[in-house]
Amino acid sequence: MILYPAIDLKDGNCVRLYKGEMDQATVFSDDPAAQAKSFEDAGCEWLHLVDLNGAFAGEPVNAAPVEAILKACSVPAQLGGGIRDMKTIETWINKGLARVILGTVAVEDPDLVREAARAFPGRVAVGLDARNGMVATRGWAEETDLTVTDLAKSFEDAGVAAIIYTDINRDGAMQGPNVEATAALANAVSIPVIASGGVSSLDDLRALKSSGAALNGAISGRALYDGAIDLAEALAVLK
């Protein structure tokens, strides 16, 4: 399993939200590129970036710090938030992004996901964010009547590189991930699944690893910044 340290960007800063609420943001760093480099130097093999403002605006807002991160780091990075058309996808990949994460458009324009996955094999992931099992979009502000599993299965033939499954109620709350739902999703689809939301201890990582599903990896943010998870130990656990 891969550990994906999360760098959530709001107003140019590295922050963490509580249960997805933009007005409950804690700033952890005003230098996202330096934060990203510290994760790389510690041995992380991937970076998970989110443009929080972009998720609400529907277009990239924190492009400058993302570009600074791509210049500072050599490990691959994936980015979500406000990526909703082919031009934006192509722009980011040309700037060196390893993988784009499509969330809202996976619901509103699934054909775009398929088109992008064909155009950029292995470089398009789908972000499925759920509240009580139902997919939410537009920065988690709008809830749909789609279940995570049904939406994920609709992309099985699309060539999607990964599904990032976030339980919104667990995100930033330091209450542990939804292991059962994450494992159920991973066992229901052939697309690699990355766990996100609430990963706050080494025991959480162990639980995901021994969940009975072959998860691709886990995303953690607040716990790494707070020191609740020791990065070196986490990498060792997931190896």
C-alpha positions as a LaTeX table, in Angstrom:
\begin{tabular}{lrrr}
\hline
Residue & $x$ (\AA) & $y$ (\AA) & $z$ (\AA) \\
\hline
Met1 & 0.00 & 0.00 & 0.00 \\
Ile2 & 1.08 & 3.54 & $-0.78$ \\
Leu3 & 0.89 & 6.36 & 1.75 \\
Tyr4 & $-0.38$ & 9.53 & 0.09 \\
Pro5 & 0.30 & 12.57 & 2.31 \\
Ala6 & $-2.41$ & 15.17 & 1.71 \\
Ile7 & $-1.69$ & 18.77 & 0.88 \\
Asp8 & $-5.01$ & 20.62 & 0.85 \\
Leu9 & $-4.70$ & 24.12 & $-0.56$ \\
Lys10 & $-6.89$ & 27.04 & 0.50 \\
Asp11 & $-5.98$ & 30.66 & $-0.28$ \\
Gly12 & $-2.43$ & 29.54 & $-1.09$ \\
Asn13 & $-1.91$ & 27.85 & 2.28 \\
Cys14 & $-1.67$ & 24.22 & 3.30 \\
Val15 & $-4.75$ & 23.54 & 5.46 \\
Arg16 & $-7.03$ & 20.81 & 6.77 \\
Leu17 & $-10.79$ & 21.10 & 6.95 \\
Tyr18 & $-13.09$ & 19.54 & 9.54 \\
Lys19 & $-15.68$ & 17.32 & 7.80 \\
Gly20 & $-15.29$ & 19.31 & 4.61 \\
Glu21 & $-16.40$ & 22.65 & 6.06 \\
Met22 & $-14.48$ & 25.51 & 4.42 \\
Asp23 & $-15.07$ & 27.78 & 7.41 \\
Gln24 & $-13.41$ & 25.20 & 9.68 \\
Ala25 & $-9.93$ & 25.26 & 8.19 \\
Thr26 & $-6.71$ & 24.95 & 10.18 \\
Val27 & $-3.61$ & 26.37 & 8.48 \\
Phe28 & $-0.61$ & 24.09 & 8.86 \\
Ser29 & 1.83 & 25.77 & 6.49 \\
Asp30 & 2.07 & 28.92 & 4.41 \\
Asp31 & 4.70 & 27.25 & 2.18 \\
Pro32 & 3.05 & 24.24 & 0.49 \\
Ala33 & 6.11 & 23.50 & $-1.68$ \\
Ala34 & 8.35 & 23.22 & 1.39 \\
Gln35 & 5.75 & 21.00 & 3.05 \\
Ala36 & 5.61 & 18.77 & $-0.01$ \\
Lys37 & 9.41 & 18.54 & $-0.17$ \\
Ser38 & 9.52 & 17.49 & 3.48 \\
Phe39 & 7.15 & 14.60 & 2.69 \\
Glu40 & 9.33 & 13.58 & $-0.24$ \\
Asp41 & 12.50 & 13.80 & 1.85 \\
Ala42 & 10.87 & 11.56 & 4.48 \\
Gly43 & 10.40 & 8.81 & 1.89 \\
Cys44 & 6.89 & 9.34 & 0.52 \\
Glu45 & 6.51 & 8.03 & $-3.01$ \\
Trp46 & 3.41 & 10.05 & $-3.97$ \\
Leu47 & 1.72 & 13.35 & $-3.07$ \\
His48 & $-2.03$ & 13.98 & $-2.90$ \\
Leu49 & $-2.96$ & 17.58 & $-3.66$ \\
Val50 & $-6.38$ & 19.22 & $-3.42$ \\
Asp51 & $-7.35$ & 22.68 & $-4.62$ \\
Leu52 & $-10.13$ & 23.37 & $-2.11$ \\
Asn53 & $-11.02$ & 26.78 & $-3.52$ \\
Gly54 & $-11.05$ & 25.25 & $-6.97$ \\
Ala55 & $-13.53$ & 22.58 & $-5.91$ \\
Phe56 & $-16.04$ & 25.30 & $-5.07$ \\
Ala57 & $-15.15$ & 27.63 & $-7.95$ \\
Gly58 & $-15.21$ & 24.89 & $-10.60$ \\
Glu59 & $-11.83$ & 25.94 & $-11.95$ \\
Pro60 & $-8.23$ & 25.98 & $-10.69$ \\
Val61 & $-7.63$ & 28.64 & $-8.03$ \\
Asn62 & $-4.44$ & 27.48 & $-6.29$ \\
Ala63 & $-2.43$ & 26.89 & $-9.47$ \\
Ala64 & 0.63 & 28.78 & $-8.23$ \\
Pro65 & 1.30 & 26.63 & $-5.15$ \\
Val66 & 0.61 & 23.45 & $-7.14$ \\
Glu67 & 3.14 & 24.50 & $-9.76$ \\
Ala68 & 5.64 & 25.32 & $-7.01$ \\
Ile69 & 5.16 & 21.84 & $-5.57$ \\
Leu70 & 5.70 & 20.22 & $-8.98$ \\
Lys71 & 8.93 & 22.19 & $-9.40$ \\
Ala72 & 10.19 & 21.38 & $-5.89$ \\
Cys73 & 9.45 & 17.63 & $-5.90$ \\
Ser74 & 10.40 & 14.72 & $-8.12$ \\
Val75 & 7.87 & 12.18 & $-6.79$ \\
Pro76 & 4.56 & 11.89 & $-8.69$ \\
Ala77 & 1.61 & 13.98 & $-7.54$ \\
Gln78 & $-2.13$ & 13.69 & $-8.06$ \\
Leu79 & $-4.44$ & 16.72 & $-7.94$ \\
Gly80 & $-8.16$ & 17.19 & $-7.48$ \\
Gly81 & $-10.42$ & 20.22 & $-7.15$ \\
Gly82 & $-11.94$ & 22.28 & $-9.93$ \\
Ile83 & $-10.74$ & 20.08 & $-12.82$ \\
Arg84 & $-13.82$ & 19.90 & $-15.00$ \\
Asp85 & $-12.82$ & 20.11 & $-18.68$ \\
Met86 & $-10.31$ & 18.57 & $-21.09$ \\
Lys87 & $-8.31$ & 21.78 & $-21.44$ \\
Thr88 & $-7.64$ & 21.92 & $-17.68$ \\
Ile89 & $-6.77$ & 18.21 & $-17.61$ \\
Glu90 & $-4.33$ & 18.59 & $-20.49$ \\
Thr91 & $-2.79$ & 21.73 & $-18.98$ \\
Trp92 & $-2.03$ & 20.01 & $-15.68$ \\
Ile93 & $-0.60$ & 16.89 & $-17.26$ \\
Asn94 & 1.61 & 19.04 & $-19.50$ \\
Lys95 & 2.84 & 20.84 & $-16.37$ \\
Gly96 & 4.06 & 17.55 & $-14.92$ \\
Leu97 & 1.14 & 16.31 & $-12.86$ \\
Ala98 & 1.15 & 12.51 & $-12.76$ \\
Arg99 & $-2.59$ & 12.11 & $-12.23$ \\
Val100 & $-5.69$ & 14.30 & $-12.28$ \\
Ile101 & $-8.60$ & 13.50 & $-9.97$ \\
Leu102 & $-12.06$ & 14.06 & $-11.41$ \\
Gly103 & $-14.82$ & 14.34 & $-8.82$ \\
Thr104 & $-17.80$ & 16.52 & $-9.63$ \\
Val105 & $-17.57$ & 15.83 & $-13.38$ \\
Ala106 & $-17.65$ & 12.08 & $-12.71$ \\
Val107 & $-21.28$ & 12.69 & $-11.74$ \\
Glu108 & $-22.19$ & 15.58 & $-14.01$ \\
Asp109 & $-20.27$ & 14.58 & $-17.16$ \\
Pro110 & $-19.12$ & 10.94 & $-16.96$ \\
Asp111 & $-18.29$ & 10.94 & $-20.66$ \\
Leu112 & $-15.53$ & 13.46 & $-19.94$ \\
Val113 & $-13.95$ & 10.96 & $-17.53$ \\
Arg114 & $-13.97$ & 8.30 & $-20.24$ \\
Glu115 & $-12.58$ & 10.69 & $-22.85$ \\
Ala116 & $-9.80$ & 11.84 & $-20.53$ \\
Ala117 & $-8.90$ & 8.28 & $-19.50$ \\
Arg118 & $-8.59$ & 7.31 & $-23.16$ \\
Ala119 & $-6.51$ & 10.38 & $-23.97$ \\
Phe120 & $-4.21$ & 10.03 & $-20.95$ \\
Pro121 & $-3.94$ & 6.32 & $-20.03$ \\
Gly122 & $-3.09$ & 5.71 & $-16.37$ \\
Arg123 & $-3.31$ & 9.38 & $-15.50$ \\
Val124 & $-6.98$ & 9.90 & $-14.63$ \\
Ala125 & $-8.46$ & 9.02 & $-11.23$ \\
Val126 & $-12.03$ & 9.41 & $-10.03$ \\
Gly127 & $-12.68$ & 11.02 & $-6.66$ \\
Leu128 & $-15.79$ & 9.62 & $-5.01$ \\
Asp129 & $-16.72$ & 11.60 & $-1.92$ \\
Ala130 & $-19.61$ & 10.22 & 0.10 \\
Arg131 & $-21.76$ & 11.31 & 2.98 \\
Asn132 & $-23.71$ & 8.39 & 4.49 \\
Gly133 & $-22.92$ & 6.28 & 1.44 \\
Met134 & $-24.24$ & 8.79 & $-1.12$ \\
Val135 & $-21.96$ & 10.70 & $-3.47$ \\
Ala136 & $-21.53$ & 14.45 & $-2.85$ \\
Thr137 & $-20.18$ & 16.95 & $-5.39$ \\
Arg138 & $-19.05$ & 20.58 & $-5.78$ \\
Gly139 & $-16.72$ & 20.69 & $-2.82$ \\
Trp140 & $-19.02$ & 18.31 & $-0.91$ \\
Ala141 & $-21.72$ & 20.99 & $-0.87$ \\
Glu142 & $-24.27$ & 19.10 & $-3.01$ \\
Glu143 & $-25.51$ & 15.59 & $-2.32$ \\
Thr144 & $-26.71$ & 13.22 & $-5.05$ \\
Asp145 & $-28.87$ & 10.10 & $-5.06$ \\
Leu146 & $-25.99$ & 7.98 & $-6.39$ \\
Thr147 & $-24.31$ & 5.31 & $-4.30$ \\
Val148 & $-20.52$ & 5.10 & $-4.33$ \\
Thr149 & $-20.51$ & 1.51 & $-5.60$ \\
Asp150 & $-22.91$ & 2.16 & $-8.48$ \\
Leu151 & $-20.93$ & 5.18 & $-9.67$ \\
Ala152 & $-17.61$ & 3.35 & $-9.34$ \\
Lys153 & $-18.88$ & 0.37 & $-11.31$ \\
Ser154 & $-19.97$ & 2.66 & $-14.14$ \\
Phe155 & $-16.30$ & 3.46 & $-14.79$ \\
Glu156 & $-14.94$ & $-0.09$ & $-14.76$ \\
Asp157 & $-14.57$ & $-0.17$ & $-18.53$ \\
Ala158 & $-13.23$ & 3.38 & $-18.80$ \\
Gly159 & $-9.54$ & 2.78 & $-18.07$ \\
Val160 & $-9.59$ & 4.84 & $-14.87$ \\
Ala161 & $-6.29$ & 4.52 & $-12.95$ \\
Ala162 & $-7.74$ & 4.69 & $-9.42$ \\
Ile163 & $-10.74$ & 5.56 & $-7.31$ \\
Ile164 & $-10.20$ & 7.78 & $-4.30$ \\
Tyr165 & $-12.95$ & 7.08 & $-1.82$ \\
Thr166 & $-13.50$ & 9.69 & 0.90 \\
Asp167 & $-15.98$ & 9.35 & 3.74 \\
Ile168 & $-16.79$ & 13.02 & 4.32 \\
Asn169 & $-18.01$ & 12.51 & 7.87 \\
Arg170 & $-14.60$ & 11.08 & 8.80 \\
Asp171 & $-12.46$ & 13.64 & 6.98 \\
Gly172 & $-10.33$ & 15.76 & 9.29 \\
Ala173 & $-12.22$ & 14.42 & 12.30 \\
Met174 & $-9.43$ & 12.09 & 13.52 \\
Gln175 & $-12.01$ & 9.35 & 14.15 \\
Gly176 & $-10.58$ & 6.65 & 11.90 \\
Pro177 & $-11.47$ & 5.73 & 8.31 \\
Asn178 & $-14.58$ & 3.88 & 7.22 \\
Val179 & $-12.69$ & 0.59 & 6.77 \\
Glu180 & $-15.77$ & $-1.52$ & 6.12 \\
Ala181 & $-17.17$ & 0.71 & 3.36 \\
Thr182 & $-13.76$ & 1.19 & 1.76 \\
Ala183 & $-13.06$ & $-2.55$ & 1.68 \\
Ala184 & $-16.56$ & $-3.26$ & 0.33 \\
Leu185 & $-16.00$ & $-0.81$ & $-2.52$ \\
Ala186 & $-12.57$ & $-2.24$ & $-3.33$ \\
Asn187 & $-14.00$ & $-5.75$ & $-3.42$ \\
Ala188 & $-16.90$ & $-4.66$ & $-5.64$ \\
Val189 & $-14.84$ & $-3.08$ & $-8.42$ \\
Ser190 & $-11.72$ & $-3.93$ & $-10.41$ \\
Ile191 & $-10.34$ & $-0.37$ & $-10.27$ \\
Pro192 & $-7.64$ & 0.21 & $-7.59$ \\
Val193 & $-9.11$ & 1.98 & $-4.54$ \\
Ile194 & $-7.35$ & 4.55 & $-2.35$ \\
Ala195 & $-8.77$ & 5.14 & 1.13 \\
Ser196 & $-9.30$ & 8.71 & 2.31 \\
Gly197 & $-10.91$ & 10.45 & 5.28 \\
Gly198 & $-10.17$ & 9.96 & 8.95 \\
Val199 & $-6.87$ & 8.08 & 8.75 \\
Ser200 & $-5.45$ & 9.21 & 12.07 \\
Ser201 & $-3.26$ & 6.47 & 13.57 \\
Leu202 & $-0.95$ & 3.60 & 12.72 \\
Asp203 & $-3.76$ & 1.27 & 13.82 \\
Asp204 & $-5.98$ & 2.83 & 11.16 \\
Leu205 & $-3.37$ & 2.02 & 8.53 \\
Arg206 & $-3.05$ & $-1.53$ & 9.85 \\
Ala207 & $-6.83$ & $-1.92$ & 9.75 \\
Leu208 & $-6.95$ & $-0.81$ & 6.12 \\
Lys209 & $-4.08$ & $-3.10$ & 5.20 \\
Ser210 & $-5.78$ & $-6.09$ & 6.83 \\
Ser211 & $-9.29$ & $-5.16$ & 5.66 \\
Gly212 & $-9.65$ & $-8.11$ & 3.33 \\
Ala213 & $-9.40$ & $-5.87$ & 0.27 \\
Ala214 & $-6.34$ & $-5.16$ & $-1.85$ \\
Leu215 & $-6.29$ & $-1.38$ & $-1.39$ \\
Asn216 & $-3.89$ & 0.67 & $-3.48$ \\
Gly217 & $-3.12$ & 3.06 & $-0.63$ \\
Ala218 & $-4.32$ & 5.49 & 1.99 \\
Ile219 & $-4.40$ & 9.29 & 2.18 \\
Ser220 & $-3.62$ & 11.03 & 5.45 \\
Gly221 & $-3.42$ & 14.74 & 6.23 \\
Arg222 & $-4.18$ & 16.13 & 9.65 \\
Ala223 & $-2.65$ & 13.19 & 11.53 \\
Leu224 & 0.68 & 13.73 & 9.78 \\
Tyr225 & 0.67 & 17.45 & 10.58 \\
Asp226 & $-0.41$ & 16.91 & 14.19 \\
Gly227 & 2.16 & 14.18 & 14.71 \\
Ala228 & $-0.50$ & 11.58 & 15.53 \\
Ile229 & 1.07 & 9.45 & 12.80 \\
Asp230 & 4.86 & 9.17 & 12.59 \\
Leu231 & 5.64 & 9.28 & 8.89 \\
Ala232 & 8.54 & 6.83 & 8.96 \\
Glu233 & 6.54 & 4.32 & 10.98 \\
Ala234 & 3.55 & 4.73 & 8.68 \\
Leu235 & 5.65 & 4.01 & 5.60 \\
Ala236 & 7.05 & 0.92 & 7.32 \\
Val237 & 3.58 & $-0.33$ & 8.28 \\
Leu238 & 2.27 & $-0.03$ & 4.73 \\
Lys239 & 5.33 & $-1.67$ & 3.19 \\
\hline
\end{tabular}
